[in-house]
Amino acid sequence: MVTPSPDPAPRSHQPQIDPRAVLTFRAVCDAGSISGAARLLNISQPSVSNTIALLESRLGVVLFERGRGGITLTEEGIALRRRADALAILLKDTASEVEHASQRIAGPLRIGGTPGALLTLLPGAIKRVEDTVGEFALSVVERPDAQLLEMLRKGEIELAFVTTQIERLPPDILETTCARDPFALIVGAHHEGLPESISLREVEHYRWVLPEARGAFRRQVDALFIAAGVAVPGTVIRCDSLLTTRAIVRETDRVTVLPRTVALDGISTGSLRAIGIREAVFERSVGVLRISGRKLSPLAEAMVQAVAAHP
């Protein structure tokens, strides 16, 4: 008697997608129309239309609606656009990485961050990465928190250096805190008579420079005023540039709130002073964001380890 063989394992029915079709779809998104994509790619309009039709058929979805003003992406189209952007970046990085490898240079690695987090974590990490991997290629951009999350998802950056432990993050984002730094009132020579510790209630009438972007760092600064029971000052210059903020405080009678090490980094003795804030019962924390479950490049992994070793 012949024993029947077991049923074969079910095969995946995921559609096979041509990467060239995905890039053609991206060109349609960039150009805003089929005809515009044809001109952008230097191919015929029917060829673009056929490629998109086949892609929609393979996926079983409609990717965009056509109208007089151009195309409007469906929810499925928005999802594919993110993947298409990531694919284009991947292909570009692949060529660049091979070129760098031929020159015995690691990378490239693209990271983003908010100004204070980058200033706190990156300089020391660069030295530790150099000691570990040797020469490497690195690109750094400063952006607000919300833009950094979108850049991570698109693959435009692998890591984001930000203020951490402020809010619940989406499930696709992994956060690692690497350093902490107390907030301080930062003043210039115009306020040399102030004591070493002060309440924000005592200086609420001063003229201020405070962050503009509505991100995690600004929420921490605003929380200090709330803890002191005073309103955020009305006489305020809003500025997200650390260099400009420190220069304004140094040259005028305005004051600001910054993490102590960020404020005094590279500053000559006496030009700025950090004064303890009695309401600063919490420290500002900074660290790294990455996409959860996405394998990092070797250079990005080395950077994460270097940042985690922050003294």
FENNORDA-V347082 format. One line per field, one symbol per residue. ss: DSSP state (a for helix, b for strand, c for the rest). phi: phi as a letter, one per 20 degrees, with the letter a starting at -180 (. if undefined). psi: psi as a letter, one per 40 degrees, with the letter a starting at -180 (. if undefined). A space follows every 50 residues. Layout:
BEGIN
ss->???
phi->???
psi->???
END
This chain:
BEGIN
ss->ccccccccccccccccccaaaaaaaaaaaaaccaaaaaaaacccaaaaaa aaaaaaaaaccccbbbbccbbbbcaaaaaaaaaaaaaaaaaaaaaaaaaa aacccbbbbbbbbcaaaaaaaaaaaaaaaaaaaccbbbbbbbccaaaaaa aaaaccccbbbbbcccccccccbbbbbbbbbbbbbbbcaaacccccbbca aacccccbbbcccccaaaaaaaaaaaaacccccccbbbcccaaaaaaaaa acccbbbbbaaaaaccccccccbbbbbcccccbbbbbbbbbccccccaaa aaaaaaaaccc
phi->.effffffffefdffedfgfffffgfffffenafffffffemcffgffgf ffffffffemceebdebfeodcffgfffffffffffffffffffffffff ffdmdfoeddccregfffffdfgffgfffgfednfbdccccebfgfffff ffffnfceccebfdldbfegfedddcecbcbffbedcdffcfefffbbef ffcfefecccfefedffffffffffffemcffgeebeebdefffgfffff ecefcbdbggfffefmefgnfccddfdfeeecdfdcacdbffnefefgff ffffffffegf
psi->hhhiiihiihihfhihhhdddddddddddddeidddddddefiidddddd dddddddddfihdiihideaihhidddddddddddddddddddddddddd ddefhiaihhiiiiddddddddddddddddddeahihhhhihiidddddd dddeedidihhihifdihiieehhhhhdiihiiihhiadefeeiieiiid deedeihihiidhgaddddddddddddefiihidgihhhehddddddddd eaeiiihiiddddehehihediihhhhdegeiihiiahiihhehhiiddd ddddddddeh.
END
